[in-house]
């Protein structure tokens, strides 16, 4: 019997996968990530499908790089509440680093677009024009 095709990766699914990476601890590899995604999202994606999305690819590389810098000694405390707080802080710090990196990439892209617009003679007034209204093709009876 053929396996059912997984749902296409949209913005919500990509966000969920990036959040999985933000909270990742321990060894990280594509197969481990695919297994974790299947457990949490009930869909199995291939490495190629995940790698095709820049946000996932970049978050994976950042997390892998950060985890390789650690010697594996994760700080453990006796108080469960304190451990939960430390885990949350670590996840939020990872998310913050990823968002800073994404923001930098978007600013670089904006600078590239601004330069290209300038070389084509497009001024800021043209670029800042509002979008045209959406024509949904509704008819009046």
Phi and psi in radians as a Rosetta constraint file:
Dihedral C 1 N 2 CA 2 C 2 CIRCULARHARMONIC -1.252 0.35
Dihedral N 2 CA 2 C 2 N 3 CIRCULARHARMONIC 2.501 0.35
Dihedral C 2 N 3 CA 3 C 3 CIRCULARHARMONIC -1.331 0.35
Dihedral N 3 CA 3 C 3 N 4 CIRCULARHARMONIC 2.444 0.35
Dihedral C 3 N 4 CA 4 C 4 CIRCULARHARMONIC -1.194 0.35
Dihedral N 4 CA 4 C 4 N 5 CIRCULARHARMONIC 2.391 0.35
Dihedral C 4 N 5 CA 5 C 5 CIRCULARHARMONIC -1.220 0.35
Dihedral N 5 CA 5 C 5 N 6 CIRCULARHARMONIC 2.401 0.35
Dihedral C 5 N 6 CA 6 C 6 CIRCULARHARMONIC -1.287 0.35
Dihedral N 6 CA 6 C 6 N 7 CIRCULARHARMONIC 2.731 0.35
Dihedral C 6 N 7 CA 7 C 7 CIRCULARHARMONIC -1.091 0.35
Dihedral N 7 CA 7 C 7 N 8 CIRCULARHARMONIC 2.500 0.35
Dihedral C 7 N 8 CA 8 C 8 CIRCULARHARMONIC -1.050 0.35
Dihedral N 8 CA 8 C 8 N 9 CIRCULARHARMONIC 2.610 0.35
Dihedral C 8 N 9 CA 9 C 9 CIRCULARHARMONIC -1.399 0.35
Dihedral N 9 CA 9 C 9 N 10 CIRCULARHARMONIC 2.005 0.35
Dihedral C 9 N 10 CA 10 C 10 CIRCULARHARMONIC -1.869 0.35
Dihedral N 10 CA 10 C 10 N 11 CIRCULARHARMONIC -3.036 0.35
Dihedral C 10 N 11 CA 11 C 11 CIRCULARHARMONIC -1.036 0.35
Dihedral N 11 CA 11 C 11 N 12 CIRCULARHARMONIC -0.733 0.35
Dihedral C 11 N 12 CA 12 C 12 CIRCULARHARMONIC -1.129 0.35
Dihedral N 12 CA 12 C 12 N 13 CIRCULARHARMONIC -0.738 0.35
Dihedral C 12 N 13 CA 13 C 13 CIRCULARHARMONIC -1.206 0.35
Dihedral N 13 CA 13 C 13 N 14 CIRCULARHARMONIC -0.693 0.35
Dihedral C 13 N 14 CA 14 C 14 CIRCULARHARMONIC -1.104 0.35
Dihedral N 14 CA 14 C 14 N 15 CIRCULARHARMONIC -0.737 0.35
Dihedral C 14 N 15 CA 15 C 15 CIRCULARHARMONIC -1.058 0.35
Dihedral N 15 CA 15 C 15 N 16 CIRCULARHARMONIC -0.747 0.35
Dihedral C 15 N 16 CA 16 C 16 CIRCULARHARMONIC -1.127 0.35
Dihedral N 16 CA 16 C 16 N 17 CIRCULARHARMONIC -0.712 0.35
Dihedral C 16 N 17 CA 17 C 17 CIRCULARHARMONIC -1.161 0.35
Dihedral N 17 CA 17 C 17 N 18 CIRCULARHARMONIC -0.719 0.35
Dihedral C 17 N 18 CA 18 C 18 CIRCULARHARMONIC -1.135 0.35
Dihedral N 18 CA 18 C 18 N 19 CIRCULARHARMONIC -0.631 0.35
Dihedral C 18 N 19 CA 19 C 19 CIRCULARHARMONIC -1.172 0.35
Dihedral N 19 CA 19 C 19 N 20 CIRCULARHARMONIC -0.605 0.35
Dihedral C 19 N 20 CA 20 C 20 CIRCULARHARMONIC -1.073 0.35
Dihedral N 20 CA 20 C 20 N 21 CIRCULARHARMONIC -0.762 0.35
Dihedral C 20 N 21 CA 21 C 21 CIRCULARHARMONIC -1.146 0.35
Dihedral N 21 CA 21 C 21 N 22 CIRCULARHARMONIC -0.641 0.35
Dihedral C 21 N 22 CA 22 C 22 CIRCULARHARMONIC -1.053 0.35
Dihedral N 22 CA 22 C 22 N 23 CIRCULARHARMONIC -0.639 0.35
Dihedral C 22 N 23 CA 23 C 23 CIRCULARHARMONIC -1.632 0.35
Dihedral N 23 CA 23 C 23 N 24 CIRCULARHARMONIC 0.120 0.35
Dihedral C 23 N 24 CA 24 C 24 CIRCULARHARMONIC -1.229 0.35
Dihedral N 24 CA 24 C 24 N 25 CIRCULARHARMONIC 2.383 0.35
Dihedral C 24 N 25 CA 25 C 25 CIRCULARHARMONIC -2.385 0.35
Dihedral N 25 CA 25 C 25 N 26 CIRCULARHARMONIC 2.646 0.35
Dihedral C 25 N 26 CA 26 C 26 CIRCULARHARMONIC 1.615 0.35
Dihedral N 26 CA 26 C 26 N 27 CIRCULARHARMONIC -2.868 0.35
Dihedral C 26 N 27 CA 27 C 27 CIRCULARHARMONIC -1.160 0.35
Dihedral N 27 CA 27 C 27 N 28 CIRCULARHARMONIC 2.427 0.35
Dihedral C 27 N 28 CA 28 C 28 CIRCULARHARMONIC -2.203 0.35
Dihedral N 28 CA 28 C 28 N 29 CIRCULARHARMONIC 2.249 0.35
Dihedral C 28 N 29 CA 29 C 29 CIRCULARHARMONIC -2.623 0.35
Dihedral N 29 CA 29 C 29 N 30 CIRCULARHARMONIC 2.889 0.35
Dihedral C 29 N 30 CA 30 C 30 CIRCULARHARMONIC -1.074 0.35
Dihedral N 30 CA 30 C 30 N 31 CIRCULARHARMONIC -0.739 0.35
Dihedral C 30 N 31 CA 31 C 31 CIRCULARHARMONIC -1.145 0.35
Dihedral N 31 CA 31 C 31 N 32 CIRCULARHARMONIC -0.687 0.35
Dihedral C 31 N 32 CA 32 C 32 CIRCULARHARMONIC -1.120 0.35
Dihedral N 32 CA 32 C 32 N 33 CIRCULARHARMONIC -0.709 0.35
Dihedral C 32 N 33 CA 33 C 33 CIRCULARHARMONIC -1.128 0.35
Dihedral N 33 CA 33 C 33 N 34 CIRCULARHARMONIC -0.750 0.35
Dihedral C 33 N 34 CA 34 C 34 CIRCULARHARMONIC -1.061 0.35
Dihedral N 34 CA 34 C 34 N 35 CIRCULARHARMONIC -0.724 0.35
Dihedral C 34 N 35 CA 35 C 35 CIRCULARHARMONIC -1.120 0.35
Dihedral N 35 CA 35 C 35 N 36 CIRCULARHARMONIC -0.736 0.35
Dihedral C 35 N 36 CA 36 C 36 CIRCULARHARMONIC -1.139 0.35
Dihedral N 36 CA 36 C 36 N 37 CIRCULARHARMONIC -0.677 0.35
Dihedral C 36 N 37 CA 37 C 37 CIRCULARHARMONIC -1.127 0.35
Dihedral N 37 CA 37 C 37 N 38 CIRCULARHARMONIC -0.738 0.35
Dihedral C 37 N 38 CA 38 C 38 CIRCULARHARMONIC -1.088 0.35
Dihedral N 38 CA 38 C 38 N 39 CIRCULARHARMONIC -0.688 0.35
Dihedral C 38 N 39 CA 39 C 39 CIRCULARHARMONIC -1.161 0.35
Dihedral N 39 CA 39 C 39 N 40 CIRCULARHARMONIC -0.760 0.35
Dihedral C 39 N 40 CA 40 C 40 CIRCULARHARMONIC -1.480 0.35
Dihedral N 40 CA 40 C 40 N 41 CIRCULARHARMONIC -0.587 0.35
Dihedral C 40 N 41 CA 41 C 41 CIRCULARHARMONIC -1.940 0.35
Dihedral N 41 CA 41 C 41 N 42 CIRCULARHARMONIC -0.093 0.35
Dihedral C 41 N 42 CA 42 C 42 CIRCULARHARMONIC 1.069 0.35
Dihedral N 42 CA 42 C 42 N 43 CIRCULARHARMONIC 0.480 0.35
Dihedral C 42 N 43 CA 43 C 43 CIRCULARHARMONIC -2.363 0.35
Dihedral N 43 CA 43 C 43 N 44 CIRCULARHARMONIC 2.472 0.35
Dihedral C 43 N 44 CA 44 C 44 CIRCULARHARMONIC -1.944 0.35
Dihedral N 44 CA 44 C 44 N 45 CIRCULARHARMONIC 2.124 0.35
Dihedral C 44 N 45 CA 45 C 45 CIRCULARHARMONIC -1.951 0.35
Dihedral N 45 CA 45 C 45 N 46 CIRCULARHARMONIC 2.690 0.35
Dihedral C 45 N 46 CA 46 C 46 CIRCULARHARMONIC -1.449 0.35
Dihedral N 46 CA 46 C 46 N 47 CIRCULARHARMONIC 2.841 0.35
Dihedral C 46 N 47 CA 47 C 47 CIRCULARHARMONIC -1.055 0.35
Dihedral N 47 CA 47 C 47 N 48 CIRCULARHARMONIC -0.673 0.35
Dihedral C 47 N 48 CA 48 C 48 CIRCULARHARMONIC -1.138 0.35
Dihedral N 48 CA 48 C 48 N 49 CIRCULARHARMONIC -0.671 0.35
Dihedral C 48 N 49 CA 49 C 49 CIRCULARHARMONIC -1.150 0.35
Dihedral N 49 CA 49 C 49 N 50 CIRCULARHARMONIC -0.683 0.35
Dihedral C 49 N 50 CA 50 C 50 CIRCULARHARMONIC -1.254 0.35
Dihedral N 50 CA 50 C 50 N 51 CIRCULARHARMONIC -0.732 0.35
Dihedral C 50 N 51 CA 51 C 51 CIRCULARHARMONIC -1.162 0.35
Dihedral N 51 CA 51 C 51 N 52 CIRCULARHARMONIC -0.418 0.35
Dihedral C 51 N 52 CA 52 C 52 CIRCULARHARMONIC -1.147 0.35
Dihedral N 52 CA 52 C 52 N 53 CIRCULARHARMONIC -0.400 0.35
Dihedral C 52 N 53 CA 53 C 53 CIRCULARHARMONIC -1.705 0.35
Dihedral N 53 CA 53 C 53 N 54 CIRCULARHARMONIC 2.103 0.35
Dihedral C 53 N 54 CA 54 C 54 CIRCULARHARMONIC -1.058 0.35
Dihedral N 54 CA 54 C 54 N 55 CIRCULARHARMONIC -0.705 0.35
Dihedral C 54 N 55 CA 55 C 55 CIRCULARHARMONIC -1.072 0.35
Dihedral N 55 CA 55 C 55 N 56 CIRCULARHARMONIC -0.723 0.35
Dihedral C 55 N 56 CA 56 C 56 CIRCULARHARMONIC -1.204 0.35
Dihedral N 56 CA 56 C 56 N 57 CIRCULARHARMONIC -0.803 0.35
Dihedral C 56 N 57 CA 57 C 57 CIRCULARHARMONIC -1.035 0.35
Dihedral N 57 CA 57 C 57 N 58 CIRCULARHARMONIC -0.779 0.35
Dihedral C 57 N 58 CA 58 C 58 CIRCULARHARMONIC -1.216 0.35
Dihedral N 58 CA 58 C 58 N 59 CIRCULARHARMONIC -0.745 0.35
Dihedral C 58 N 59 CA 59 C 59 CIRCULARHARMONIC -1.109 0.35
Dihedral N 59 CA 59 C 59 N 60 CIRCULARHARMONIC -0.674 0.35
Dihedral C 59 N 60 CA 60 C 60 CIRCULARHARMONIC -1.091 0.35
Dihedral N 60 CA 60 C 60 N 61 CIRCULARHARMONIC -0.824 0.35
Dihedral C 60 N 61 CA 61 C 61 CIRCULARHARMONIC -1.102 0.35
Dihedral N 61 CA 61 C 61 N 62 CIRCULARHARMONIC -0.753 0.35
Dihedral C 61 N 62 CA 62 C 62 CIRCULARHARMONIC -1.077 0.35
Dihedral N 62 CA 62 C 62 N 63 CIRCULARHARMONIC -0.807 0.35
Dihedral C 62 N 63 CA 63 C 63 CIRCULARHARMONIC -1.167 0.35
Dihedral N 63 CA 63 C 63 N 64 CIRCULARHARMONIC -0.726 0.35
Dihedral C 63 N 64 CA 64 C 64 CIRCULARHARMONIC -1.086 0.35
Dihedral N 64 CA 64 C 64 N 65 CIRCULARHARMONIC -0.751 0.35
Dihedral C 64 N 65 CA 65 C 65 CIRCULARHARMONIC -1.117 0.35
Dihedral N 65 CA 65 C 65 N 66 CIRCULARHARMONIC -0.748 0.35
Dihedral C 65 N 66 CA 66 C 66 CIRCULARHARMONIC -1.169 0.35
Dihedral N 66 CA 66 C 66 N 67 CIRCULARHARMONIC -0.707 0.35
Dihedral C 66 N 67 CA 67 C 67 CIRCULARHARMONIC -1.202 0.35
Dihedral N 67 CA 67 C 67 N 68 CIRCULARHARMONIC -0.550 0.35
Dihedral C 67 N 68 CA 68 C 68 CIRCULARHARMONIC -1.254 0.35
Dihedral N 68 CA 68 C 68 N 69 CIRCULARHARMONIC -0.398 0.35
Dihedral C 68 N 69 CA 69 C 69 CIRCULARHARMONIC -1.329 0.35
Dihedral N 69 CA 69 C 69 N 70 CIRCULARHARMONIC -0.293 0.35
Dihedral C 69 N 70 CA 70 C 70 CIRCULARHARMONIC -1.591 0.35
Dihedral N 70 CA 70 C 70 N 71 CIRCULARHARMONIC 2.604 0.35
Dihedral C 70 N 71 CA 71 C 71 CIRCULARHARMONIC -1.550 0.35
Dihedral N 71 CA 71 C 71 N 72 CIRCULARHARMONIC 0.135 0.35
Dihedral C 71 N 72 CA 72 C 72 CIRCULARHARMONIC 1.618 0.35
Dihedral N 72 CA 72 C 72 N 73 CIRCULARHARMONIC -0.148 0.35
Dihedral C 72 N 73 CA 73 C 73 CIRCULARHARMONIC -1.449 0.35
Dihedral N 73 CA 73 C 73 N 74 CIRCULARHARMONIC 1.761 0.35
Dihedral C 73 N 74 CA 74 C 74 CIRCULARHARMONIC -1.617 0.35
Dihedral N 74 CA 74 C 74 N 75 CIRCULARHARMONIC 2.312 0.35
Dihedral C 74 N 75 CA 75 C 75 CIRCULARHARMONIC -1.211 0.35
Dihedral N 75 CA 75 C 75 N 76 CIRCULARHARMONIC 2.150 0.35
Dihedral C 75 N 76 CA 76 C 76 CIRCULARHARMONIC -2.078 0.35
Dihedral N 76 CA 76 C 76 N 77 CIRCULARHARMONIC 2.423 0.35
Dihedral C 76 N 77 CA 77 C 77 CIRCULARHARMONIC -2.146 0.35
Dihedral N 77 CA 77 C 77 N 78 CIRCULARHARMONIC 2.935 0.35
Dihedral C 77 N 78 CA 78 C 78 CIRCULARHARMONIC -1.431 0.35
Dihedral N 78 CA 78 C 78 N 79 CIRCULARHARMONIC -0.488 0.35
Dihedral C 78 N 79 CA 79 C 79 CIRCULARHARMONIC -1.417 0.35
Dihedral N 79 CA 79 C 79 N 80 CIRCULARHARMONIC 2.127 0.35
Dihedral C 79 N 80 CA 80 C 80 CIRCULARHARMONIC -1.095 0.35
Dihedral N 80 CA 80 C 80 N 81 CIRCULARHARMONIC -0.633 0.35
Dihedral C 80 N 81 CA 81 C 81 CIRCULARHARMONIC -1.148 0.35
Dihedral N 81 CA 81 C 81 N 82 CIRCULARHARMONIC -0.702 0.35
Dihedral C 81 N 82 CA 82 C 82 CIRCULARHARMONIC -1.178 0.35
Dihedral N 82 CA 82 C 82 N 83 CIRCULARHARMONIC -0.674 0.35
Dihedral C 82 N 83 CA 83 C 83 CIRCULARHARMONIC -1.127 0.35
Dihedral N 83 CA 83 C 83 N 84 CIRCULARHARMONIC -0.707 0.35
Dihedral C 83 N 84 CA 84 C 84 CIRCULARHARMONIC -1.077 0.35
Dihedral N 84 CA 84 C 84 N 85 CIRCULARHARMONIC -0.750 0.35
Dihedral C 84 N 85 CA 85 C 85 CIRCULARHARMONIC -1.129 0.35
Dihedral N 85 CA 85 C 85 N 86 CIRCULARHARMONIC -0.733 0.35
Dihedral C 85 N 86 CA 86 C 86 CIRCULARHARMONIC -1.133 0.35
Dihedral N 86 CA 86 C 86 N 87 CIRCULARHARMONIC -0.699 0.35
Dihedral C 86 N 87 CA 87 C 87 CIRCULARHARMONIC -1.114 0.35
Dihedral N 87 CA 87 C 87 N 88 CIRCULARHARMONIC -0.726 0.35
Dihedral C 87 N 88 CA 88 C 88 CIRCULARHARMONIC -1.144 0.35
Dihedral N 88 CA 88 C 88 N 89 CIRCULARHARMONIC -0.722 0.35
Dihedral C 88 N 89 CA 89 C 89 CIRCULARHARMONIC -1.082 0.35
Dihedral N 89 CA 89 C 89 N 90 CIRCULARHARMONIC -0.762 0.35
Dihedral C 89 N 90 CA 90 C 90 CIRCULARHARMONIC -1.095 0.35
Dihedral N 90 CA 90 C 90 N 91 CIRCULARHARMONIC -0.735 0.35
Dihedral C 90 N 91 CA 91 C 91 CIRCULARHARMONIC -1.131 0.35
Dihedral N 91 CA 91 C 91 N 92 CIRCULARHARMONIC -0.747 0.35
Dihedral C 91 N 92 CA 92 C 92 CIRCULARHARMONIC -1.164 0.35
Dihedral N 92 CA 92 C 92 N 93 CIRCULARHARMONIC -0.642 0.35
Dihedral C 92 N 93 CA 93 C 93 CIRCULARHARMONIC -1.128 0.35
Dihedral N 93 CA 93 C 93 N 94 CIRCULARHARMONIC -0.706 0.35
Dihedral C 93 N 94 CA 94 C 94 CIRCULARHARMONIC -1.119 0.35
Dihedral N 94 CA 94 C 94 N 95 CIRCULARHARMONIC -0.775 0.35
Dihedral C 94 N 95 CA 95 C 95 CIRCULARHARMONIC -1.074 0.35
Dihedral N 95 CA 95 C 95 N 96 CIRCULARHARMONIC -0.714 0.35
Dihedral C 95 N 96 CA 96 C 96 CIRCULARHARMONIC -1.099 0.35
Dihedral N 96 CA 96 C 96 N 97 CIRCULARHARMONIC -0.741 0.35
Dihedral C 96 N 97 CA 97 C 97 CIRCULARHARMONIC -1.095 0.35
Dihedral N 97 CA 97 C 97 N 98 CIRCULARHARMONIC -0.744 0.35
Dihedral C 97 N 98 CA 98 C 98 CIRCULARHARMONIC -1.115 0.35
Dihedral N 98 CA 98 C 98 N 99 CIRCULARHARMONIC -0.759 0.35
Dihedral C 98 N 99 CA 99 C 99 CIRCULARHARMONIC -1.159 0.35
Dihedral N 99 CA 99 C 99 N 100 CIRCULARHARMONIC -0.654 0.35
Dihedral C 99 N 100 CA 100 C 100 CIRCULARHARMONIC -1.066 0.35
Dihedral N 100 CA 100 C 100 N 101 CIRCULARHARMONIC -0.738 0.35
Dihedral C 100 N 101 CA 101 C 101 CIRCULARHARMONIC -1.142 0.35
Dihedral N 101 CA 101 C 101 N 102 CIRCULARHARMONIC -0.775 0.35
Dihedral C 101 N 102 CA 102 C 102 CIRCULARHARMONIC -1.076 0.35
Dihedral N 102 CA 102 C 102 N 103 CIRCULARHARMONIC -0.714 0.35
Dihedral C 102 N 103 CA 103 C 103 CIRCULARHARMONIC -1.097 0.35
Dihedral N 103 CA 103 C 103 N 104 CIRCULARHARMONIC -0.737 0.35
Dihedral C 103 N 104 CA 104 C 104 CIRCULARHARMONIC -1.081 0.35
Dihedral N 104 CA 104 C 104 N 105 CIRCULARHARMONIC -0.752 0.35
Dihedral C 104 N 105 CA 105 C 105 CIRCULARHARMONIC -1.108 0.35
Dihedral N 105 CA 105 C 105 N 106 CIRCULARHARMONIC -0.691 0.35
Dihedral C 105 N 106 CA 106 C 106 CIRCULARHARMONIC -1.192 0.35
Dihedral N 106 CA 106 C 106 N 107 CIRCULARHARMONIC -0.647 0.35
Dihedral C 106 N 107 CA 107 C 107 CIRCULARHARMONIC -1.151 0.35
Dihedral N 107 CA 107 C 107 N 108 CIRCULARHARMONIC -0.671 0.35
Dihedral C 107 N 108 CA 108 C 108 CIRCULARHARMONIC -1.101 0.35
Dihedral N 108 CA 108 C 108 N 109 CIRCULARHARMONIC -0.720 0.35
Dihedral C 108 N 109 CA 109 C 109 CIRCULARHARMONIC -1.121 0.35
Dihedral N 109 CA 109 C 109 N 110 CIRCULARHARMONIC -0.721 0.35
Dihedral C 109 N 110 CA 110 C 110 CIRCULARHARMONIC -1.094 0.35
Dihedral N 110 CA 110 C 110 N 111 CIRCULARHARMONIC -0.742 0.35
Dihedral C 110 N 111 CA 111 C 111 CIRCULARHARMONIC -1.098 0.35
Dihedral N 111 CA 111 C 111 N 112 CIRCULARHARMONIC -0.687 0.35
Dihedral C 111 N 112 CA 112 C 112 CIRCULARHARMONIC -1.116 0.35
Dihedral N 112 CA 112 C 112 N 113 CIRCULARHARMONIC -0.778 0.35
Dihedral C 112 N 113 CA 113 C 113 CIRCULARHARMONIC -1.115 0.35
Dihedral N 113 CA 113 C 113 N 114 CIRCULARHARMONIC -0.730 0.35
Dihedral C 113 N 114 CA 114 C 114 CIRCULARHARMONIC -1.095 0.35
Dihedral N 114 CA 114 C 114 N 115 CIRCULARHARMONIC -0.724 0.35
Dihedral C 114 N 115 CA 115 C 115 CIRCULARHARMONIC -1.119 0.35
Dihedral N 115 CA 115 C 115 N 116 CIRCULARHARMONIC -0.804 0.35
Dihedral C 115 N 116 CA 116 C 116 CIRCULARHARMONIC -1.110 0.35
Dihedral N 116 CA 116 C 116 N 117 CIRCULARHARMONIC -0.672 0.35
Dihedral C 116 N 117 CA 117 C 117 CIRCULARHARMONIC -1.135 0.35
Dihedral N 117 CA 117 C 117 N 118 CIRCULARHARMONIC -0.709 0.35
Dihedral C 117 N 118 CA 118 C 118 CIRCULARHARMONIC -1.110 0.35
Dihedral N 118 CA 118 C 118 N 119 CIRCULARHARMONIC -0.730 0.35
Dihedral C 118 N 119 CA 119 C 119 CIRCULARHARMONIC -1.193 0.35
Dihedral N 119 CA 119 C 119 N 120 CIRCULARHARMONIC -0.400 0.35
Dihedral C 119 N 120 CA 120 C 120 CIRCULARHARMONIC -1.588 0.35
Dihedral N 120 CA 120 C 120 N 121 CIRCULARHARMONIC -0.010 0.35
Dihedral C 120 N 121 CA 121 C 121 CIRCULARHARMONIC 1.399 0.35
Dihedral N 121 CA 121 C 121 N 122 CIRCULARHARMONIC 0.372 0.35
Dihedral C 121 N 122 CA 122 C 122 CIRCULARHARMONIC -1.609 0.35
Dihedral N 122 CA 122 C 122 N 123 CIRCULARHARMONIC 2.159 0.35
Dihedral C 122 N 123 CA 123 C 123 CIRCULARHARMONIC -1.626 0.35
Dihedral N 123 CA 123 C 123 N 124 CIRCULARHARMONIC 3.013 0.35
Dihedral C 123 N 124 CA 124 C 124 CIRCULARHARMONIC -1.169 0.35
Dihedral N 124 CA 124 C 124 N 125 CIRCULARHARMONIC -0.479 0.35
Dihedral C 124 N 125 CA 125 C 125 CIRCULARHARMONIC -1.141 0.35
Dihedral N 125 CA 125 C 125 N 126 CIRCULARHARMONIC -0.721 0.35
Dihedral C 125 N 126 CA 126 C 126 CIRCULARHARMONIC -1.151 0.35
Dihedral N 126 CA 126 C 126 N 127 CIRCULARHARMONIC -0.740 0.35
Dihedral C 126 N 127 CA 127 C 127 CIRCULARHARMONIC -1.202 0.35
Dihedral N 127 CA 127 C 127 N 128 CIRCULARHARMONIC -0.498 0.35
Dihedral C 127 N 128 CA 128 C 128 CIRCULARHARMONIC -1.615 0.35
Dihedral N 128 CA 128 C 128 N 129 CIRCULARHARMONIC 0.126 0.35
Dihedral C 128 N 129 CA 129 C 129 CIRCULARHARMONIC -1.090 0.35
Dihedral N 129 CA 129 C 129 N 130 CIRCULARHARMONIC 2.524 0.35
Dihedral C 129 N 130 CA 130 C 130 CIRCULARHARMONIC -1.192 0.35
Dihedral N 130 CA 130 C 130 N 131 CIRCULARHARMONIC 2.720 0.35
Dihedral C 130 N 131 CA 131 C 131 CIRCULARHARMONIC -1.207 0.35
Dihedral N 131 CA 131 C 131 N 132 CIRCULARHARMONIC 2.596 0.35
Dihedral C 131 N 132 CA 132 C 132 CIRCULARHARMONIC -1.187 0.35
Dihedral N 132 CA 132 C 132 N 133 CIRCULARHARMONIC 2.664 0.35
Dihedral C 132 N 133 CA 133 C 133 CIRCULARHARMONIC -1.142 0.35
Dihedral N 133 CA 133 C 133 N 134 CIRCULARHARMONIC 2.633 0.35
Dihedral C 133 N 134 CA 134 C 134 CIRCULARHARMONIC -1.349 0.35
Dihedral N 134 CA 134 C 134 N 135 CIRCULARHARMONIC 2.229 0.35
Dihedral C 134 N 135 CA 135 C 135 CIRCULARHARMONIC -1.773 0.35
Dihedral N 135 CA 135 C 135 N 136 CIRCULARHARMONIC 1.813 0.35
Dihedral C 135 N 136 CA 136 C 136 CIRCULARHARMONIC -1.496 0.35
Dihedral N 136 CA 136 C 136 N 137 CIRCULARHARMONIC 0.040 0.35
Dihedral C 136 N 137 CA 137 C 137 CIRCULARHARMONIC 1.212 0.35
Dihedral N 137 CA 137 C 137 N 138 CIRCULARHARMONIC 0.501 0.35
Dihedral C 137 N 138 CA 138 C 138 CIRCULARHARMONIC -1.329 0.35
Dihedral N 138 CA 138 C 138 N 139 CIRCULARHARMONIC 2.478 0.35
Dihedral C 138 N 139 CA 139 C 139 CIRCULARHARMONIC -1.874 0.35
Dihedral N 139 CA 139 C 139 N 140 CIRCULARHARMONIC 2.612 0.35
Dihedral C 139 N 140 CA 140 C 140 CIRCULARHARMONIC -1.789 0.35
Dihedral N 140 CA 140 C 140 N 141 CIRCULARHARMONIC 2.436 0.35
